[in-house]
């Protein structure tokens, strides 16, 4: 059974980060429920997300759903009511960023917002997880990222939205219901006995006093300033630009012009673009590693030889230097230089290293494809970056497959050298030479 008083306390007299249209629907449903109407609750949708808690892993990209009305905790109603809690989102994000099989995270958002409490902490936590792990965090508004949902979307490095999606509504709202007229019609008169002048501020059984309304408004303004600061910092816009939106809702191309989103596209297009960025990052890592290996093989430039000092300089030469000078031919009597080492062809060395790394990556990729058929997940780019050799990776896959009682024939071991027939002692060239020597003797 739904705890109606608790539900009402989360809606009335408390700041909310929710779009006006959604707020009207929620208030309408809750008002009917509080009035005693029986509302049918639809059964929860049977959605196969592929993983517990709604988290999906699409070839190394973790997709976190941010759907429906957002609340700090949803246990008091349950997920069947279409709610998503900030705690659940944070738990999924921590799981995704800690998973070595996840290379990037995508927030899939379709929400008009919800409670103010906890949303700013969640947004900061998401950004922190992305920066600490070094994994990209993207988001897509499909079809809405409004108010609290937009605060979460702003934590992403890049924000996509579908052609008709809405973003924005960067504002705060609080609702007070005056039930005094209805109480009078019902013959009810409420008297609150309390200690503390502000203990019952904003109760619904009397008109809202002006001083109490001013206090609530001041709280709303303070939350609004935090909201603006968060969005401006994440989106790299000025606070004035965000404040000037006046909590407007922007759709599609208008959101791009306002600087509230980065690109228009479908969910599939966003995932493809994210995969392309991951591939490019892996390529850059490959080139950097090749350059580092090339630099490691290039000897340091030698210091100028003492023989390069002009004879006109005031630095006196040692007797050993004089003896060495007489043995070094030089057309210039004023300067004597030692033979120079031919310069190394750095471009050729880099090309050789890159070619070797490409071959190694191709072999690692082939092992990863074969390992997938055994049910073992391998990231070839990560293996290359960590310096894992194909032989070591092959042995690791075989070991994991063996532990799971899976056949090992798919990932083939390195081909062995063909066996040769053992050579007889009589056929040894040394033995034959000794025998010939004995006959001659």
Secondary structure, 3 states (H helix, E strand, C coil): CCCHHHHHHCCCCCCEEECHHHHHHHHHHHHHHHCCCCCCCCCCCCCCCCCHHHCEEECCEEEEEEECEEECCCCCCCHHHCEEEHHHHHHHHHHHHHCCCCCEEEEEEEECEEECCCHHHHHHHHHHHHHHHCCEEEEEEEEEEECHHHHHHCCCCEEEECCCCEEECCCCECCCCCCHHHHHHCCCCCCCCCCCCCCCCCCCCCCCCHHHHHHHHHHHHHHHHHHHHHHHHHHCCCHHHHHCCCCCEEECHHHHHCCCCCEECCHHHHHHHHHHHHHHHHHHHHHHHHHHHHHHHCCCCCCCCHHHCCCCCCCCCCHHHHHHHCCCCCCCCCCCCCCCCCCCCHHHHHHHHHHHHHHHHHHHHHHHHHHHHCCCCCCHHHHHHCCCCHHHHHHHHHHHHHHCCCCCCCCCCCCCCCCCCCCCHHHCHHHHHHHHHHHHC
